[in-house]
Amino acid sequence: MKFFFPDSLDAIDPGYDFSQERHSSTRVRLRTDRFAHEVLPRSPYDGLLLSLNMVENAQGNQRYTEAQRHRLRREGVHTFFRLRNANGRLLEAMGDCGAFAYVKEETPPFTVEQVLDFYADLRFDYVLSIDHVIPGHLSSGRRRKRPPTSWRRRQEITLTLARDFLHEHRKRKLTSVPIGVVQGWDARSYTYAAAELQKMGYNYIALGGLAALPVEIGLEIVHAINTVRHPSTRLHLLGVSPLSYFSEFAQAGVFSFDTTSPLRQAFLSARDNYHTLWGATYPALRVPQVTGNATLRKRIQLGHLSSAHVKRLEKACMEGLRAFDAGRISLAEVLEALVTYEALFNGRDHRDCYRKTLEERPWERCPCPLCKELGIEIMLLRGLERNKRRGFHNLYVFAHQLNKIQAHHVH
């Protein structure tokens, strides 16, 4: 089962100075920065998924600068992202429209021609038809509920665009693999849409709208689709990790999936920020920079806190953590510094969580190069350079788990 990682320009500065909190003087963003597949000894994913809406946002808030957009179209997605892992293996690229970004619109903001122009310019390996997210789900039950008319209309729009997309894709004789997207509101509606796509000629189908649903419901939908799925038809899960039910998804025709969960949990999860090869998860140690924390800045501006006092506490945390990592001070000393500083920016006390992280020192047991290089720094919830490195570490663990499950499944 192939894993595609959705891109959000996630890269790190390899020359970042953690002691001075300073980027390297020769840094040219994205040119000298490195992606996860360049940092880790083996790429944690089989390829990247890039959304048109990420690059050419119809609302005008693109993540990419104009210069980056021009370079992306000129070089193509493989060259722009340097899609070769450390061993030189070429990674694949999948393109979609990023439908969740325009879910509030009456219709998708892109035409079939615009989308295929984008796909052709960037030279993707796999390309997804235009879809329109259905903003809700009706659970299965004895009494079948009727969906709103707007939901049916969105499914019709998605199917019509899929038909036009495949027709135009064939007309242009593109070498990319077309993938039809289905949207629905229950297992029956997804099954109907999948059957329609197969009639059109699709043998690769992506299931949209599942990211916000429990994995169990996604599995129920996949099982329903499997009743009409042709043996040659492959399935892709959009925004869903299949690890918890890997065998069931694999047997039901799931060939690929994409998810950002391992990276996002590094800085968005309340407790599971650092994943491990042995299954345990740990909270990161929250030591925000004074200049980068909105709460601290506001309290200082209002005169509630002294800037010099706050910076002293921040410095005490950083020096204490590094001394603890080197075995020069006790756990109790560094723990006191952490909870004293944290009380200023969120008023909470994560003493017990932090004690577990510090006592067990999971970064010392991890073989990934990021943990070996950073030591305790990788455990800090502090700025993008540390947070993304911890996210890359989580991708490393995720890939290991996926490979282990797949090997067991094969045998």
Long-range contacts (C-beta under 8 A, 24 or more apart in sequence): 1-242, 1-246, 1-249, 1-250, 1-254, 1-255, 1-256, 1-257, 1-402, 1-406, 2-46, 2-47, 2-92, 2-255, 2-256, 2-257, 3-44, 3-45, 3-46, 3-256, 3-257, 3-258, 3-259, 3-398, 3-399, 3-402, 4-45, 4-46, 4-47, 4-48, 4-49, 4-92, 4-94, 4-256, 4-257, 4-258, 5-36, 5-44, 5-45, 5-47, 5-48, 5-49, 5-258, 5-259, 5-260, 5-263, 5-395, 6-48, 6-49, 6-50, 6-51, 6-239, 6-258, 6-259, 6-260, 7-48, 7-49, 7-50, 7-51, 7-54, 7-81, 8-54, 8-63, 8-260, 9-63, 9-64, 10-35, 10-36, 10-263, 10-388, 10-391, 11-35, 11-388, 12-39, 12-385, 12-388, 12-389, 12-392, 13-385, 14-39, 16-385, 18-374, 18-377, 18-385, 18-386, 21-289, 21-383, 30-68, 35-81, 35-82, 36-392, 36-395, 37-83, 37-84, 37-85, 37-86, 37-91, 38-82, 38-85, 38-86, 39-369, 39-370, 39-392, 40-86, 40-368, 40-369, 40-370, 40-392, 40-395, 40-396, 41-86, 41-369, 42-85, 42-86, 42-87, 42-399, 43-85, 43-86, 43-89, 43-91, 43-399, 44-392, 44-395, 44-396, 44-398, 44-399, 45-91, 45-395, 45-399, 46-91, 46-92, 46-256, 47-83, 47-91, 47-92, 47-93, 47-94, 47-125, 48-77, 48-81, 48-83, 48-91, 48-92, 48-93, 48-94, 49-93, 49-94, 49-95, 49-96, 49-258, 50-77, 50-93, 50-94, 50-95, 50-96, 50-122, 50-124, 51-95, 51-96, 51-97, 51-98, 51-101, 52-95, 52-96, 52-97, 52-98, 52-110, 52-115, 52-118, 53-97, 53-98, 53-99, 53-101, 53-102, 54-98, 54-101, 55-118, 56-118, 57-101, 58-102, 58-109, 58-110, 59-101, 72-122, 73-121, 73-122, 76-121, 76-122, 76-123, 77-122, 77-123, 77-124, 78-123, 92-125, 92-126, 93-122, 93-123, 93-124, 93-125, 93-126, 94-124, 94-125, 94-126, 94-127, 94-128, 94-179, 94-258, 95-119, 95-122, 95-124, 95-126, 95-127, 95-128, 96-127, 96-128, 96-181, 96-206, 96-238, 97-128, 97-130, 97-131, 99-130, 99-131, 99-132, 99-133, 99-181, 99-208, 100-133, 100-211, 103-132, 103-133, 103-135, 107-132, 107-157, 108-132, 108-157, 108-161, 112-161, 112-164, 112-165, 112-168, 113-168, 115-165, 116-165, 116-168, 116-169, 116-172, 116-174, 119-174, 119-176, 120-172, 120-174, 120-176, 123-176, 124-176, 125-176, 125-177, 126-176, 126-177, 126-179, 126-204, 127-169, 127-174, 127-176, 127-177, 127-178, 127-179, 128-179, 128-180, 128-181, 128-206, 129-158, 129-161, 129-162, 129-165, 129-166, 129-178, 129-179, 129-180, 129-181, 130-158, 130-161, 130-162, 130-165, 130-181, 131-158, 131-161, 131-162, 131-181, 131-182, 131-183, 131-208, 132-157, 132-158, 132-161, 132-183, 133-183, 133-208, 133-209, 134-183, 134-184, 134-185, 134-209, 136-185, 137-185, 137-186, 137-209, 137-213, 137-217, 138-185, 138-186, 139-186, 139-217, 140-186, 140-187, 140-220, 147-185, 147-186, 147-189, 151-185, 154-183, 155-183, 155-184, 155-185, 155-189, 155-193, 158-182, 158-183, 158-193, 158-208, 159-193, 159-196, 159-197, 162-197, 162-200, 162-202, 163-200, 166-200, 166-201, 166-202, 177-204, 178-202, 178-204, 179-204, 179-205, 179-206, 179-236, 180-204, 180-205, 180-206, 181-205, 181-206, 181-207, 181-208, 181-238, 182-206, 182-207, 182-208, 182-225, 183-208, 183-209, 184-209, 184-221, 186-221, 187-220, 187-221, 187-223, 187-224, 187-225, 188-224, 190-221, 190-224, 190-225, 191-221, 191-224, 191-225, 191-227, 191-228, 194-225, 194-228, 194-229, 195-228, 198-228, 198-229, 198-230, 198-233, 202-233, 203-230, 203-232, 203-233, 203-234, 204-233, 204-234, 204-235, 204-236, 204-255, 205-233, 205-234, 205-235, 205-236, 206-235, 206-236, 206-237, 206-238, 207-235, 207-236, 207-237, 207-238, 207-240, 208-238, 209-238, 210-237, 210-238, 210-239, 210-240, 211-238, 211-239, 211-240, 215-240, 215-241, 215-242, 215-244, 215-245, 216-245, 219-245, 219-248, 219-249, 219-252, 222-248, 222-249, 222-252, 222-253, 222-254, 223-248, 223-252, 225-252, 225-253, 226-252, 226-253, 229-253, 241-398, 243-398, 243-401, 243-402, 243-405, 246-405, 246-406, 246-409, 247-409, 250-409, 262-391, 262-394, 262-395, 262-397, 262-398, 263-388, 263-391, 263-392, 263-394, 263-395, 264-391, 265-391, 265-394, 266-387, 266-388, 266-390, 266-391, 266-393, 266-394, 267-381, 267-387, 267-390, 267-391, 271-353, 273-381, 273-390, 274-357, 274-362, 274-363, 274-378, 274-379, 274-390, 274-393, 274-394, 275-393, 275-394, 275-397, 275-398, 276-362, 276-365, 276-366, 276-397, 277-366, 277-367, 277-397, 277-400, 277-401, 278-365, 280-360, 280-362, 282-356, 282-357, 282-360, 282-362, 282-379, 283-350, 283-353, 283-354, 283-356, 283-357, 284-357, 284-379, 284-380, 284-381, 284-390, 285-321, 285-338, 285-354, 285-357, 285-358, 285-379, 285-380, 285-381, 286-338, 286-342, 286-345, 286-346, 286-350, 286-380, 286-381, 286-382, 287-314, 287-317, 287-318, 287-321, 287-338, 287-341, 287-380, 287-381, 287-382, 288-345, 288-381, 288-382, 288-383, 289-314, 289-382, 289-383, 290-314, 292-383, 293-345, 295-345, 295-346, 296-344, 296-345, 299-344, 305-344, 310-344, 313-337, 313-340, 313-341, 313-344, 314-341, 316-340, 316-341, 317-341, 321-376, 321-380, 322-376, 324-358, 324-376, 325-375, 325-376, 331-355, 331-358, 331-359, 334-358, 366-393, 368-393, 368-396, 368-397, 370-396
